[in-house]
């Protein structure tokens, strides 16, 4: 069953490289495990298309089985827990903005539940200014937001800096331009986040500072909708680097360009919590694992 779990991780990460990092094995060793599973089953599970891995129909069936196996294992652990202890299973309530919920939280939950599968994790979505009071009121144990918060009643632990990138549809005139600078964005047709969102505020401050006025065609809250429309409408956009997963770029036929002024325009994704909250072992473990995931030599300490 170990090989099935490995296979499921490769499917979910859509990359041998990312899966090997998550499983803490070398990429060649991971490739050998997949080949061994295919040999055991007597059928090909993946086909390679360039750098991409695509599931065969047999692979899809195998993945459906892997998901069912995970569900059964989780139910087994939950049922057996009742025989081991009368203590209520651990639970964590995480408050996250919509963007961090889509881009960052899934990986952190995957890492945590792999080691602590019977923890009940719930997510609450909201904007950063809505998440902060929920933490103070103890309605949320941990906040995951794309900003640094200065509040004496809350601990703010930075996870990573997230610079903006220029995202273009394939075939755009800027896609192959040798050098780009911030002035190239002046009057450039763009789709941007809605006004009032943290990233839009960051962009508008940068535009004002640099004297740039893009031609904003649409304003949308969802970054997934933005990526689809960029390709459809043949316009540009600005997105945080953490959102730009390889499969998202390839599936929507996009090109990413890095511009120095944009790389300096960044926000910090952080964990928020109270000092009282980390006295709960499950919450402390989640925080420690998140910090280790992004800073392998660091660990939060009170």
Secondary structure as the mmCIF struct_conf table of DSSP 4:
data_model
#
loop_
_struct_conf.conf_type_id
_struct_conf.id
_struct_conf.beg_label_comp_id
_struct_conf.beg_label_asym_id
_struct_conf.beg_label_seq_id
_struct_conf.end_label_comp_id
_struct_conf.end_label_asym_id
_struct_conf.end_label_seq_id
HELX_RH_AL_P HELX_RH_AL_P1 UNK A 2 UNK A 13
TURN_TY1_P TURN_TY1_P1 UNK A 14 UNK A 14
HELX_RH_AL_P HELX_RH_AL_P2 UNK A 16 UNK A 23
TURN_TY1_P TURN_TY1_P2 UNK A 24 UNK A 24
BEND BEND1 UNK A 25 UNK A 25
HELX_RH_AL_P HELX_RH_AL_P3 UNK A 27 UNK A 41
TURN_TY1_P TURN_TY1_P3 UNK A 42 UNK A 42
BEND BEND2 UNK A 43 UNK A 43
STRN STRN1 UNK A 46 UNK A 49
TURN_TY1_P TURN_TY1_P4 UNK A 50 UNK A 51
STRN STRN2 UNK A 52 UNK A 55
HELX_RH_AL_P HELX_RH_AL_P4 UNK A 57 UNK A 84
BEND BEND3 UNK A 86 UNK A 87
HELX_LH_PP_P HELX_LH_PP_P1 UNK A 88 UNK A 90
STRN STRN3 UNK A 91 UNK A 96
HELX_RH_AL_P HELX_RH_AL_P5 UNK A 98 UNK A 100
HELX_RH_PI_P HELX_RH_PI_P1 UNK A 101 UNK A 105
HELX_RH_AL_P HELX_RH_AL_P6 UNK A 106 UNK A 115
BEND BEND4 UNK A 116 UNK A 116
TURN_TY1_P TURN_TY1_P5 UNK A 117 UNK A 118
STRN STRN4 UNK A 120 UNK A 125
HELX_RH_AL_P HELX_RH_AL_P7 UNK A 128 UNK A 136
TURN_TY1_P TURN_TY1_P6 UNK A 137 UNK A 138
BEND BEND5 UNK A 139 UNK A 139
BEND BEND6 UNK A 141 UNK A 141
STRN STRN5 UNK A 142 UNK A 145
BEND BEND7 UNK A 146 UNK A 147
TURN_TY1_P TURN_TY1_P7 UNK A 152 UNK A 153
BEND BEND8 UNK A 154 UNK A 154
STRN STRN6 UNK A 155 UNK A 169
TURN_TY1_P TURN_TY1_P8 UNK A 170 UNK A 171
TURN_TY1_P TURN_TY1_P9 UNK A 173 UNK A 176
BEND BEND9 UNK A 178 UNK A 178
HELX_RH_3T_P HELX_RH_3T_P1 UNK A 182 UNK A 185
TURN_TY1_P TURN_TY1_P10 UNK A 186 UNK A 187
STRN STRN7 UNK A 189 UNK A 193
HELX_LH_PP_P HELX_LH_PP_P2 UNK A 194 UNK A 194
TURN_TY1_P TURN_TY1_P11 UNK A 195 UNK A 196
BEND BEND10 UNK A 197 UNK A 197
HELX_RH_AL_P HELX_RH_AL_P8 UNK A 198 UNK A 210
TURN_TY1_P TURN_TY1_P12 UNK A 211 UNK A 211
STRN STRN8 UNK A 215 UNK A 220
BEND BEND11 UNK A 221 UNK A 221
HELX_RH_AL_P HELX_RH_AL_P9 UNK A 223 UNK A 233
TURN_TY1_P TURN_TY1_P13 UNK A 234 UNK A 234
STRN STRN9 UNK A 236 UNK A 236
STRN STRN10 UNK A 237 UNK A 240
HELX_RH_3T_P HELX_RH_3T_P2 UNK A 241 UNK A 243
HELX_RH_AL_P HELX_RH_AL_P10 UNK A 246 UNK A 251
TURN_TY1_P TURN_TY1_P14 UNK A 252 UNK A 253
STRN STRN11 UNK A 254 UNK A 257
HELX_RH_AL_P HELX_RH_AL_P11 UNK A 260 UNK A 263
TURN_TY1_P TURN_TY1_P15 UNK A 264 UNK A 264
BEND BEND12 UNK A 265 UNK A 265
STRN STRN12 UNK A 266 UNK A 273
TURN_TY1_P TURN_TY1_P16 UNK A 275 UNK A 276
HELX_RH_3T_P HELX_RH_3T_P3 UNK A 277 UNK A 279
BEND BEND13 UNK A 280 UNK A 280
HELX_RH_AL_P HELX_RH_AL_P12 UNK A 281 UNK A 294
TURN_TY1_P TURN_TY1_P17 UNK A 296 UNK A 297
#
